Every structure is written in C-alpha cells, then in structure tokens.
Amino acid sequence: MSFPHGWYDDPKDPAGQRYWDGEAWTEHRRPRRGPAPYQGEFGQPQQDQLGQAQQAGQAQLSQPQQFGQPQQAPQYGQPQYGQQGFGYGPRVPATPDGVPLAGWWKRVGARVLDGIIVFFISLPFTLYFWIQYTHVVLDWERDQIDKAQSSTRPTFDFSLPPEVYKWMLYISLISAVVASIYEVFFLSRSGATPGKKAVGITVRLRDVAGPPPVAAVLKRYGVYAGLGLLGAIPFVGTLFSLGSLLNVLWPLWDDKKQALHDKVAATNVVLGEQPKHR
C-alpha cells in the first residue's frame, strides 16, 4: 500500500525521523518529535499495545494504531507510522521535504518593506524624472484652476497630459531595473531580501532547499514586474492590472501557496532561513 508524504520514524535510526516523499525515502532527517508510535494521547503507553510489545519483547508493535493510521506496519522502503499518531501537531502546508510555507500577510509585509527600500535606492536615478513629472502635474492643475475661475460654468478635464505618462514610464523602467538587480542579488545569495528577512521568510525552489538559482529569480521577478509595468500602459493597462492583482492574491487559495510568478519559476516562499548551497 502507499503512504502519504510526510515525516515518519526513520527505520535505520530509532531516535530520528526521515521524510517520505510519497514514493521513496529522501535524505532529509530530523530528531524525533513526540512519543514513540505505540504511545497514547497523553504520552502514556496504551496498556493493551504495551502488553503485546512486552510479550513479544519488542520496542515497537507489529500492528499500528487506529485513528487513520496505515493498516499494516511498513518495512524499510516504506515510512513508519508514528508521525500521524497522537503527540504530533496537525499537518501544515509545506514543501515536499517538509518545510512550512509562509502565510500571505508575511509575503505582503515583505513586499511593502522591499518596495520602500527599492524606492530610496532608485531615487538618485529617478530624481530628475520625478521633478519633470511633478512640474507637468502642477502645470496641469494650475491650468484646470484658471479655466474654472474664468468660466461662469466651470468644466474639468480629468485626462492627464501625455507628458505625465512619459515621465512615469521612465521612472517605472528605472525602478524595475533597480528592483530586479536587488532581487537577484539577495535571493540568489541567501534566498531572502532585507524585507523578507525582516518578517522571517525566504524563497527557494519548491523541490530543492537553499537559495534559488539566478534563472529562477529572473523568471519569478520577470512575471511579477512585467504585469506591473504593463498595467501602467494607458487604456489596455486595466487588463494587466487585474492580472497583477490576481497574481498577488493567488496564494490565498492555492494549495501550494504559490503566486503565479512562483508557479512559473517553480519556487515557494517558506518560513525561516534556508541552508546555503555547498
């Protein structure tokens, strides 16, 4: 019979557990957490099972517990059944090797912090364009006020001049380049930008621990930033803006808690730090 992926008692190490990926044992190990498989709800041996174990002179039972446990004791090549018994916490969304996934609010908080940092890093390169943008907007506002004051029936033109979009496009492109360098530098080195480190999350490949490779980071950020840039295009930008919003919200209902840019890059955002590649 098959067993679900998860942490089980290591058949070669009674004091530890090993991760079963649903088909075979992986090399991921950890110390045992909780009571031995034959112990009961409050850490006390179940008397009937303990008696059987004593009579057989064995440390473990040949028959598993009930309550959703596997219906036969697994041999080597199959996981032990201790993880899902009493004394263990409920399952949480995790990577295939058992690392818990980050929640949506932590991801949003990290993006906000990183956005503030990138803004100030980009400012020396975008300051000129911000000044030009501000001049155009202020001139447009004064023109609207003058028209309103000179007319007995004032009308307002809410369409911004084309120069506004031109300067904003320059600002967006420069900021996107700075942000991409920022993401690649930090994620490929440690798996976390300063904003992600502040909230305690990291990015990794879904199936491989450690910082993601540069190619995966570029795919990931390319989808995220591309939707944002396309959303700034007049008229057609509304469609891409909806796509960008959908991308951000996707982890809320995805069983792997991946945004669309995570799916393209095969990455996951997880809790805690990741080991660096050797």
C-alpha positions in Angstrom: 0.0 0.0 0.0 1.1 3.6 -0.5 1.7 6.1 2.3 1.2 9.9 2.1 4.3 12.1 2.1 5.5 13.4 5.4 7.8 12.9 8.4 8.0 9.3 9.7 10.1 7.3 12.1 13.5 6.5 10.5 13.8 2.7 10.0 17.5 3.0 10.5 17.6 5.4 13.4 15.1 4.9 16.2 15.9 8.3 17.7 15.1 10.3 14.5 12.6 10.8 11.7 13.1 10.8 7.9 11.0 12.4 5.2 9.0 10.1 2.8 8.1 11.9 -0.5 5.2 9.5 -1.2 7.3 7.1 -3.2 10.7 6.8 -1.6 12.8 7.9 1.4 14.6 11.3 0.9 17.8 12.3 2.6 16.0 14.8 4.9 16.2 13.8 8.6 15.4 15.3 11.9 15.2 14.3 15.6 12.1 12.5 16.7 9.3 14.8 17.8 6.7 13.4 20.1 6.2 9.9 21.7 7.0 6.6 20.2 4.5 5.2 17.8 2.9 2.8 20.4 2.2 5.6 23.0 -1.2 7.1 23.6 -2.8 10.5 23.5 -1.1 11.9 26.7 2.3 10.4 26.2 1.3 7.2 28.3 1.6 3.8 26.7 -1.6 2.2 25.7 -1.9 -0.7 28.0 -3.1 -3.3 25.5 -0.5 -2.4 23.0 2.2 -2.1 25.6 1.4 -5.6 26.9 1.7 -7.0 23.4 5.0 -5.3 22.9 6.3 -6.6 26.2 5.2 -10.2 25.5 6.9 -10.0 22.1 10.0 -8.4 23.6 10.0 -5.7 21.0 10.3 -1.9 21.2 7.6 -1.3 18.6 4.3 -3.0 17.8 3.8 -5.2 14.8 0.3 -3.7 14.4 -0.4 0.0 14.0 -2.9 2.2 15.9 -6.2 3.1 14.6 -7.4 6.7 14.1 -6.4 6.9 10.4 -3.0 5.1 10.8 -1.7 2.8 8.0 -3.3 -0.6 8.1 0.0 -2.6 8.3 3.4 -1.9 9.8 5.7 -0.6 7.0 9.0 -2.2 6.2 12.2 -0.4 5.1 11.4 1.4 1.9 8.1 2.5 3.4 7.6 5.1 6.1 6.9 4.5 9.7 3.5 5.4 11.0 4.4 7.5 14.0 4.0 10.9 12.6 0.3 10.9 12.2 -0.4 9.5 15.7 -1.0 11.2 19.0 1.6 13.7 20.2 2.2 15.3 16.7 0.8 18.6 15.6 -1.7 18.9 12.7 -0.4 19.0 9.1 0.5 22.4 7.7 1.1 23.4 4.1 4.8 22.6 3.3 7.3 21.9 0.6 7.8 18.2 -0.5 10.6 17.9 2.1 8.5 19.3 4.9 9.5 23.0 5.2 6.4 25.1 6.3 5.1 27.6 3.7 4.9 31.3 4.5 1.5 33.0 5.0 0.0 35.6 2.7 0.3 38.5 5.1 4.0 37.9 5.7 4.6 38.0 1.9 2.7 41.3 1.6 4.6 42.8 4.5 7.9 41.8 2.9 6.9 43.3 -0.4 5.9 46.6 1.2 9.3 46.8 3.1 11.2 45.9 -0.1 9.3 48.5 -2.1 10.3 51.2 0.3 13.9 50.2 0.2 14.0 50.0 -3.6 12.3 53.4 -3.9 15.2 55.1 -1.9 17.8 53.1 -3.8 16.3 54.2 -7.1 15.8 57.8 -6.1 19.2 59.1 -7.3 18.5 57.6 -10.7 14.9 58.7 -11.0 15.0 62.1 -9.2 15.2 64.1 -12.5 12.2 62.3 -13.9 10.2 62.8 -10.7 10.9 66.6 -10.9 9.7 66.7 -14.5 6.7 64.6 -13.6 5.8 67.0 -10.8 6.2 70.1 -13.0 3.8 68.7 -15.6 1.2 67.7 -13.0 1.4 71.1 -11.2 1.1 73.0 -14.5 -1.9 70.8 -15.5 -3.6 71.6 -12.1 -3.0 75.3 -12.4 -4.4 75.3 -15.9 -7.6 73.5 -14.7 -8.0 76.1 -11.9 -7.5 79.0 -14.3 -10.2 77.6 -16.6 -12.6 77.1 -13.8 -12.1 80.6 -12.5 -12.5 82.2 -15.9 -15.8 80.5 -16.7 -19.3 81.0 -15.3 -19.9 77.3 -15.8 -16.6 75.6 -14.9 -15.7 72.3 -16.5 -12.9 70.0 -15.6 -10.8 67.9 -17.9 -9.6 64.9 -16.0 -7.4 63.4 -18.7 -3.8 63.9 -17.8 -1.3 65.3 -20.4 0.8 62.8 -22.3 4.0 64.0 -20.7 2.8 62.6 -17.4 2.8 59.1 -18.8 6.2 59.6 -20.5 7.9 60.6 -17.3 6.2 57.9 -15.3 7.3 55.3 -17.8 10.9 56.4 -17.4 10.5 56.2 -13.6 8.9 52.7 -13.8 11.5 51.3 -16.1 14.4 52.5 -14.0 12.8 51.3 -10.8 12.1 47.9 -12.4 15.8 47.6 -13.3 17.0 48.5 -9.8 14.4 46.2 -8.3 15.5 43.2 -10.5 19.1 43.7 -9.5 18.0 43.9 -5.9 16.0 40.7 -6.1 18.6 38.7 -8.0 21.5 39.8 -5.7 19.7 39.0 -2.4 17.6 36.0 -3.4 20.4 34.1 -5.2 22.8 34.7 -2.3 20.6 33.9 0.7 17.0 33.3 -0.5 15.7 36.5 1.2 15.7 40.2 0.5 16.0 42.6 3.5 12.2 42.8 3.6 11.8 39.1 3.7 14.5 38.7 6.3 12.6 41.2 8.5 9.4 39.1 8.5 11.2 35.8 8.7 10.6 34.2 5.2 12.7 33.0 2.4 12.3 32.0 -1.3 13.5 28.6 -2.5 12.8 26.1 -5.3 9.8 24.0 -4.4 11.7 20.7 -4.7 15.3 21.9 -3.7 16.3 23.5 -0.5 18.7 26.5 -0.5 18.7 29.9 -2.3 17.1 29.7 -5.8 19.4 30.0 -8.9 19.6 33.3 -10.8 17.5 31.9 -13.7 14.6 31.1 -11.3 14.8 34.5 -9.7 14.7 36.3 -13.1 11.6 34.2 -14.1 9.9 34.9 -10.8 10.5 38.7 -10.8 10.0 39.0 -14.5 6.4 37.8 -14.3 5.8 40.0 -11.2 7.3 43.2 -12.5 6.1 42.6 -16.1 2.5 42.6 -15.0 3.1 45.8 -13.1 4.7 47.6 -16.0 2.1 46.5 -18.5 -0.5 47.8 -16.1 0.9 51.3 -16.4 0.1 51.4 -20.2 -2.9 53.7 -20.9 -6.2 52.1 -21.8 -5.1 48.5 -22.0 -3.3 48.7 -18.7 -6.5 47.9 -16.8 -6.5 44.3 -18.0 -2.9 43.8 -16.9 -3.6 45.5 -13.6 -6.3 42.8 -12.9 -3.7 40.2 -13.8 -1.2 41.7 -11.4 -3.9 41.7 -8.6 -4.8 38.1 -9.4 -1.1 37.2 -9.2 -0.7 38.7 -5.7 -3.9 37.1 -4.4 -3.3 33.6 -5.9 -1.6 32.2 -2.8 -4.7 32.7 -0.7 -6.5 29.8 -2.4 -3.6 27.8 -4.0 -2.9 24.5 -2.2 0.8 25.1 -2.6 0.6 28.8 -1.6 2.3 29.8 -4.9 1.6 33.1 -6.7 1.5 32.9 -10.5 5.2 34.1 -10.6 6.1 31.3 -8.2 4.5 28.7 -10.5 6.4 30.0 -13.5 9.7 29.8 -11.6 8.8 26.6 -9.6 9.5 28.4 -6.3 7.9 28.6 -2.9 8.1 31.2 -0.1 8.8 29.4 3.2 9.2 30.2 6.9 12.7 30.6 8.3 16.1 30.7 6.7 17.3 28.3 4.1 20.7 26.5 4.1 23.2 27.8 1.6 24.3 25.6 -1.2 27.6 23.9 -0.5 
